């Protein structure tokens, strides 16, 4: 055996170097701790990194913002037949996904009679709810040694139980049509800011333009609901005139308030989307580090 410190050849059974006198167990333990400490310092340093918008990123952000605003203001038939269809698809998929999360089978569809989209909901299935809670129990068991992740899973489970036993689940299903539009807009603007996983340079201004178009489109929608009585009447008369609009139903059936209150809340969220996208990009290292810790089976 060769001593790891002085390279002196000696008997494999030795616990201490016959030349320099080090104890092998203590030496290896010290080396291992030093390596682990270095890795930890590197991880902390990486997690604390923040990103600043480089000149190239500012250019693409500006292009995306300008093009997105132009498309939202123009909003002609061509935009409605392209961007409008995309927004409608995202909207209905949002309703569908959240409905399934509350045990309601749903299918997204385009509404060829009244225009726009429509999500077809069926009766709530107890089997889906049981499957969701079994999945939650499995995740809680799997992450039982990661206390913080276990707390998050438990909190989500409690929130889900409260929502599914009250009107909150219905409100969320209705709200997350427009809500999902903003989620996707956040992702698109974030993709425009970052250069990660970009194959072609054109992707960055395209993502940015699509994201800002959705944001400006939704801001205009909320603003008109708040300030334009004619538009409000038109909105409430959709789908055959039964106040079938998502926000109309939330305001009248569940919150018993004016439509403008719900629209104002939505407008406030719209205004935060560019900020959320920027902060997600700026602190992505810390977010990814936190996510990695939560996904680890042991804390």
SEBA-445193 format. One record per residue (C-alpha): residue in one letter; residue number from 1; x, y, z. Coordinates in Angstrom, 2 decimals. Layout:
N
{node "A", NUM, {X, Y, Z}}
...
This chain:
299
{node "X", 1, {0.00, 0.00, 0.00}}
{node "X", 2, {1.18, 3.52, -0.77}}
{node "X", 3, {0.70, 6.34, 1.74}}
{node "X", 4, {-1.69, 8.97, 0.24}}
{node "X", 5, {0.40, 11.79, 1.78}}
{node "X", 6, {4.09, 10.81, 1.39}}
{node "X", 7, {3.75, 7.89, -1.09}}
{node "X", 8, {5.78, 5.55, 1.16}}
{node "X", 9, {5.24, 1.87, 0.33}}
{node "X", 10, {4.17, -0.25, 3.30}}
{node "X", 11, {2.10, -3.17, 4.54}}
{node "X", 12, {-1.59, -3.13, 3.51}}
{node "X", 13, {-2.59, -3.89, 7.10}}
{node "X", 14, {-1.06, -0.70, 8.50}}
{node "X", 15, {-3.46, 1.82, 10.04}}
{node "X", 16, {-0.69, 4.41, 10.39}}
{node "X", 17, {2.02, 5.42, 7.92}}
{node "X", 18, {5.41, 4.03, 8.95}}
{node "X", 19, {7.14, 7.03, 7.40}}
{node "X", 20, {5.11, 10.23, 8.06}}
{node "X", 21, {2.92, 8.90, 10.86}}
{node "X", 22, {-0.52, 9.89, 9.57}}
{node "X", 23, {-3.53, 7.77, 10.50}}
{node "X", 24, {-5.13, 6.65, 7.26}}
{node "X", 25, {-8.75, 6.71, 8.50}}
{node "X", 26, {-8.43, 10.27, 9.82}}
{node "X", 27, {-6.65, 11.44, 6.67}}
{node "X", 28, {-9.31, 10.03, 4.33}}
{node "X", 29, {-12.12, 11.43, 6.52}}
{node "X", 30, {-10.51, 14.88, 6.44}}
{node "X", 31, {-10.08, 14.74, 2.66}}
{node "X", 32, {-13.70, 13.66, 2.21}}
{node "X", 33, {-14.96, 16.53, 4.41}}
{node "X", 34, {-12.82, 19.01, 2.48}}
{node "X", 35, {-14.26, 17.82, -0.85}}
{node "X", 36, {-17.83, 17.95, 0.48}}
{node "X", 37, {-17.23, 21.43, 1.88}}
{node "X", 38, {-15.90, 22.61, -1.48}}
{node "X", 39, {-18.94, 21.16, -3.26}}
{node "X", 40, {-21.27, 22.84, -0.77}}
{node "X", 41, {-19.56, 26.23, -1.26}}
{node "X", 42, {-19.80, 25.83, -5.03}}
{node "X", 43, {-23.50, 24.94, -4.77}}
{node "X", 44, {-24.27, 27.92, -2.52}}
{node "X", 45, {-22.35, 30.26, -4.83}}
{node "X", 46, {-24.22, 28.95, -7.88}}
{node "X", 47, {-27.59, 29.20, -6.11}}
{node "X", 48, {-26.91, 32.85, -5.20}}
{node "X", 49, {-26.11, 33.89, -8.77}}
{node "X", 50, {-28.43, 36.43, -10.38}}
{node "X", 51, {-28.77, 37.21, -14.06}}
{node "X", 52, {-28.62, 40.66, -15.56}}
{node "X", 53, {-30.24, 41.39, -18.90}}
{node "X", 54, {-27.45, 41.49, -21.48}}
{node "X", 55, {-27.70, 43.98, -24.40}}
{node "X", 56, {-28.83, 41.17, -26.71}}
{node "X", 57, {-31.55, 40.19, -24.24}}
{node "X", 58, {-32.73, 43.80, -23.94}}
{node "X", 59, {-32.99, 43.98, -27.73}}
{node "X", 60, {-35.12, 40.84, -27.96}}
{node "X", 61, {-37.22, 41.95, -25.01}}
{node "X", 62, {-37.86, 45.30, -26.68}}
{node "X", 63, {-38.74, 43.65, -30.00}}
{node "X", 64, {-41.11, 41.25, -28.28}}
{node "X", 65, {-42.80, 43.99, -26.28}}
{node "X", 66, {-43.24, 46.21, -29.35}}
{node "X", 67, {-44.52, 43.43, -31.62}}
{node "X", 68, {-46.80, 42.06, -28.88}}
{node "X", 69, {-48.32, 45.49, -28.30}}
{node "X", 70, {-48.74, 46.07, -32.04}}
{node "X", 71, {-50.53, 42.73, -32.50}}
{node "X", 72, {-52.81, 43.39, -29.52}}
{node "X", 73, {-53.74, 46.87, -30.79}}
{node "X", 74, {-54.24, 45.72, -34.39}}
{node "X", 75, {-56.27, 42.62, -33.44}}
{node "X", 76, {-57.69, 42.25, -36.95}}
{node "X", 77, {-59.25, 39.12, -38.43}}
{node "X", 78, {-55.84, 37.64, -39.26}}
{node "X", 79, {-54.68, 38.04, -35.66}}
{node "X", 80, {-57.94, 36.55, -34.38}}
{node "X", 81, {-57.59, 33.57, -36.72}}
{node "X", 82, {-54.00, 32.90, -35.59}}
{node "X", 83, {-53.15, 34.37, -32.19}}
{node "X", 84, {-56.80, 34.31, -31.15}}
{node "X", 85, {-57.08, 30.58, -31.82}}
{node "X", 86, {-53.88, 29.95, -29.84}}
{node "X", 87, {-55.22, 31.92, -26.86}}
{node "X", 88, {-58.57, 30.10, -27.09}}
{node "X", 89, {-56.82, 26.72, -27.11}}
{node "X", 90, {-54.68, 27.66, -24.09}}
{node "X", 91, {-57.79, 28.98, -22.33}}
{node "X", 92, {-59.83, 25.81, -22.79}}
{node "X", 93, {-56.90, 23.54, -21.93}}
{node "X", 94, {-56.59, 25.49, -18.68}}
{node "X", 95, {-60.22, 24.81, -17.80}}
{node "X", 96, {-59.76, 21.16, -18.71}}
{node "X", 97, {-56.59, 20.55, -16.71}}
{node "X", 98, {-57.93, 22.15, -13.51}}
{node "X", 99, {-61.28, 20.34, -13.86}}
{node "X", 100, {-59.48, 16.98, -13.97}}
{node "X", 101, {-57.49, 17.97, -10.87}}
{node "X", 102, {-60.80, 18.22, -9.03}}
{node "X", 103, {-62.12, 14.92, -10.35}}
{node "X", 104, {-64.23, 16.39, -13.16}}
{node "X", 105, {-63.70, 14.74, -16.56}}
{node "X", 106, {-63.53, 17.51, -19.17}}
{node "X", 107, {-62.90, 17.89, -22.89}}
{node "X", 108, {-61.78, 21.16, -24.56}}
{node "X", 109, {-63.50, 22.14, -27.80}}
{node "X", 110, {-64.02, 25.06, -30.17}}
{node "X", 111, {-67.51, 26.56, -30.12}}
{node "X", 112, {-68.60, 26.69, -33.77}}
{node "X", 113, {-72.07, 28.01, -32.90}}
{node "X", 114, {-71.24, 31.03, -30.75}}
{node "X", 115, {-67.51, 31.41, -31.46}}
{node "X", 116, {-64.51, 31.03, -29.23}}
{node "X", 117, {-64.10, 27.87, -27.21}}
{node "X", 118, {-66.02, 25.65, -24.84}}
{node "X", 119, {-64.97, 23.09, -22.26}}
{node "X", 120, {-67.40, 20.22, -21.86}}
{node "X", 121, {-67.54, 19.13, -18.20}}
{node "X", 122, {-69.04, 15.86, -17.01}}
{node "X", 123, {-70.15, 14.71, -13.56}}
{node "X", 124, {-67.47, 14.61, -10.88}}
{node "X", 125, {-65.99, 11.11, -10.55}}
{node "X", 126, {-65.15, 9.88, -7.05}}
{node "X", 127, {-62.70, 7.37, -8.56}}
{node "X", 128, {-60.54, 10.22, -9.93}}
{node "X", 129, {-60.53, 11.94, -6.54}}
{node "X", 130, {-59.53, 8.70, -4.78}}
{node "X", 131, {-56.73, 8.19, -7.32}}
{node "X", 132, {-55.47, 11.75, -6.69}}
{node "X", 133, {-55.37, 11.24, -2.92}}
{node "X", 134, {-53.68, 7.86, -3.29}}
{node "X", 135, {-51.05, 9.60, -5.42}}
{node "X", 136, {-50.68, 12.26, -2.72}}
{node "X", 137, {-50.28, 9.58, -0.04}}
{node "X", 138, {-47.63, 7.81, -2.13}}
{node "X", 139, {-45.70, 11.07, -2.59}}
{node "X", 140, {-45.95, 11.86, 1.13}}
{node "X", 141, {-44.56, 8.41, 1.96}}
{node "X", 142, {-41.79, 8.72, -0.64}}
{node "X", 143, {-40.67, 12.12, 0.73}}
{node "X", 144, {-41.18, 11.30, 4.41}}
{node "X", 145, {-37.48, 11.99, 5.11}}
{node "X", 146, {-37.60, 15.42, 3.46}}
{node "X", 147, {-39.55, 17.48, 5.99}}
{node "X", 148, {-39.97, 20.63, 3.90}}
{node "X", 149, {-41.23, 18.70, 0.87}}
{node "X", 150, {-43.57, 16.71, 3.10}}
{node "X", 151, {-45.00, 19.97, 4.48}}
{node "X", 152, {-45.58, 21.25, 0.92}}
{node "X", 153, {-47.34, 18.01, -0.11}}
{node "X", 154, {-49.51, 18.12, 3.03}}
{node "X", 155, {-50.39, 21.79, 2.47}}
{node "X", 156, {-51.40, 21.10, -1.15}}
{node "X", 157, {-53.48, 18.15, 0.00}}
{node "X", 158, {-55.26, 20.25, 2.64}}
{node "X", 159, {-55.92, 23.06, 0.14}}
{node "X", 160, {-57.28, 20.55, -2.37}}
{node "X", 161, {-59.61, 19.05, 0.25}}
{node "X", 162, {-60.93, 22.50, 1.24}}
{node "X", 163, {-61.43, 23.46, -2.42}}
{node "X", 164, {-63.16, 20.24, -3.41}}
{node "X", 165, {-65.60, 20.43, -0.48}}
{node "X", 166, {-66.51, 24.07, -1.15}}
{node "X", 167, {-67.25, 26.32, -4.12}}
{node "X", 168, {-63.55, 27.16, -4.39}}
{node "X", 169, {-62.96, 24.29, -6.84}}
{node "X", 170, {-65.66, 25.65, -9.19}}
{node "X", 171, {-64.22, 29.15, -8.96}}
{node "X", 172, {-60.72, 27.87, -9.77}}
{node "X", 173, {-61.95, 25.83, -12.74}}
{node "X", 174, {-63.67, 28.93, -14.13}}
{node "X", 175, {-60.80, 31.33, -13.37}}
{node "X", 176, {-57.99, 29.16, -14.72}}
{node "X", 177, {-59.10, 29.55, -18.32}}
{node "X", 178, {-57.81, 33.14, -18.33}}
{node "X", 179, {-55.38, 32.21, -15.56}}
{node "X", 180, {-53.65, 29.63, -17.75}}
{node "X", 181, {-53.26, 32.25, -20.47}}
{node "X", 182, {-51.17, 34.26, -18.01}}
{node "X", 183, {-49.18, 31.20, -16.93}}
{node "X", 184, {-48.23, 30.51, -20.56}}
{node "X", 185, {-47.49, 34.22, -21.12}}
{node "X", 186, {-45.09, 34.09, -18.15}}
{node "X", 187, {-43.31, 31.07, -19.64}}
{node "X", 188, {-43.09, 32.72, -23.08}}
{node "X", 189, {-41.64, 35.98, -21.75}}
{node "X", 190, {-39.20, 34.00, -19.59}}
{node "X", 191, {-38.11, 32.03, -22.66}}
{node "X", 192, {-37.57, 35.31, -24.48}}
{node "X", 193, {-35.31, 36.55, -21.69}}
{node "X", 194, {-33.17, 33.44, -21.32}}
{node "X", 195, {-30.72, 32.03, -23.80}}
{node "X", 196, {-30.95, 28.54, -22.28}}
{node "X", 197, {-31.98, 25.70, -24.64}}
{node "X", 198, {-32.47, 28.15, -27.52}}
{node "X", 199, {-31.76, 26.44, -30.84}}
{node "X", 200, {-32.38, 29.36, -33.21}}
{node "X", 201, {-31.96, 33.02, -32.26}}
{node "X", 202, {-35.37, 33.87, -33.74}}
{node "X", 203, {-37.02, 31.90, -30.93}}
{node "X", 204, {-36.28, 34.59, -28.33}}
{node "X", 205, {-38.16, 37.52, -29.94}}
{node "X", 206, {-40.96, 35.14, -31.02}}
{node "X", 207, {-41.48, 33.84, -27.48}}
{node "X", 208, {-41.31, 37.36, -26.12}}
{node "X", 209, {-43.81, 38.70, -28.70}}
{node "X", 210, {-46.29, 35.88, -28.05}}
{node "X", 211, {-46.03, 36.36, -24.29}}
{node "X", 212, {-46.54, 40.12, -24.43}}
{node "X", 213, {-49.40, 39.73, -26.93}}
{node "X", 214, {-51.27, 37.52, -24.46}}
{node "X", 215, {-50.60, 39.96, -21.60}}
{node "X", 216, {-51.75, 43.02, -23.58}}
{node "X", 217, {-54.74, 41.09, -24.95}}
{node "X", 218, {-55.83, 40.19, -21.41}}
{node "X", 219, {-55.16, 43.70, -20.07}}
{node "X", 220, {-57.43, 45.13, -22.79}}
{node "X", 221, {-60.06, 42.48, -22.00}}
{node "X", 222, {-60.05, 43.30, -18.27}}
{node "X", 223, {-59.98, 47.06, -18.87}}
{node "X", 224, {-63.04, 46.90, -21.12}}
{node "X", 225, {-64.94, 44.79, -18.61}}
{node "X", 226, {-64.25, 47.42, -15.95}}
{node "X", 227, {-64.85, 50.61, -17.94}}
{node "X", 228, {-66.97, 49.78, -21.02}}
{node "X", 229, {-70.60, 49.05, -20.16}}
{node "X", 230, {-71.37, 48.12, -23.78}}
{node "X", 231, {-68.60, 45.55, -23.84}}
{node "X", 232, {-69.77, 44.21, -20.48}}
{node "X", 233, {-73.25, 43.64, -21.88}}
{node "X", 234, {-71.74, 41.94, -24.94}}
{node "X", 235, {-69.61, 39.71, -22.71}}
{node "X", 236, {-72.55, 38.69, -20.56}}
{node "X", 237, {-74.65, 37.96, -23.66}}
{node "X", 238, {-72.19, 35.37, -25.04}}
{node "X", 239, {-73.16, 31.71, -25.51}}
{node "X", 240, {-76.81, 32.51, -26.01}}
{node "X", 241, {-77.20, 35.30, -23.46}}
{node "X", 242, {-77.10, 33.31, -20.22}}
{node "X", 243, {-74.25, 35.16, -18.49}}
{node "X", 244, {-72.08, 32.21, -19.44}}
{node "X", 245, {-68.76, 34.11, -19.29}}
{node "X", 246, {-66.26, 32.75, -16.79}}
{node "X", 247, {-65.94, 36.00, -14.85}}
{node "X", 248, {-69.70, 36.60, -14.97}}
{node "X", 249, {-70.33, 33.24, -13.34}}
{node "X", 250, {-67.64, 33.80, -10.71}}
{node "X", 251, {-69.03, 37.24, -9.84}}
{node "X", 252, {-72.74, 36.39, -9.87}}
{node "X", 253, {-73.01, 32.74, -8.88}}
{node "X", 254, {-70.22, 32.47, -6.31}}
{node "X", 255, {-68.91, 35.81, -5.05}}
{node "X", 256, {-72.19, 37.75, -5.43}}
{node "X", 257, {-70.38, 40.87, -6.52}}
{node "X", 258, {-70.06, 43.07, -9.59}}
{node "X", 259, {-68.27, 41.76, -12.66}}
{node "X", 260, {-65.86, 44.72, -12.52}}
{node "X", 261, {-64.48, 43.46, -9.17}}
{node "X", 262, {-63.37, 40.15, -10.68}}
{node "X", 263, {-62.06, 41.95, -13.77}}
{node "X", 264, {-60.04, 44.35, -11.58}}
{node "X", 265, {-58.44, 41.43, -9.76}}
{node "X", 266, {-57.54, 39.84, -13.08}}
{node "X", 267, {-56.12, 43.14, -14.39}}
{node "X", 268, {-53.87, 43.38, -11.33}}
{node "X", 269, {-52.50, 39.89, -12.02}}
{node "X", 270, {-51.92, 40.78, -15.69}}
{node "X", 271, {-49.73, 43.71, -14.69}}
{node "X", 272, {-47.50, 41.48, -12.56}}
{node "X", 273, {-46.72, 38.93, -15.31}}
{node "X", 274, {-43.70, 40.72, -16.88}}
{node "X", 275, {-42.28, 41.27, -13.39}}
{node "X", 276, {-42.75, 37.60, -12.43}}
{node "X", 277, {-41.14, 36.49, -15.69}}
{node "X", 278, {-38.12, 38.74, -15.09}}
{node "X", 279, {-37.69, 37.67, -11.46}}
{node "X", 280, {-37.96, 34.00, -12.43}}
{node "X", 281, {-35.18, 34.48, -14.96}}
{node "X", 282, {-33.04, 36.64, -12.66}}
{node "X", 283, {-33.15, 34.17, -9.77}}
{node "X", 284, {-33.45, 30.95, -11.75}}
{node "X", 285, {-30.35, 29.42, -10.15}}
{node "X", 286, {-31.80, 29.83, -6.66}}
{node "X", 287, {-35.19, 28.53, -7.84}}
{node "X", 288, {-33.62, 25.48, -9.49}}
{node "X", 289, {-31.52, 24.83, -6.40}}
{node "X", 290, {-34.60, 25.02, -4.18}}
{node "X", 291, {-36.52, 22.72, -6.54}}
{node "X", 292, {-33.65, 20.22, -6.49}}
{node "X", 293, {-33.74, 20.16, -2.68}}
{node "X", 294, {-37.49, 19.60, -2.68}}
{node "X", 295, {-37.21, 16.74, -5.17}}
{node "X", 296, {-34.54, 14.96, -3.13}}
{node "X", 297, {-35.93, 11.99, -1.19}}
{node "X", 298, {-33.84, 12.98, 1.82}}
{node "X", 299, {-33.27, 16.52, 3.11}}
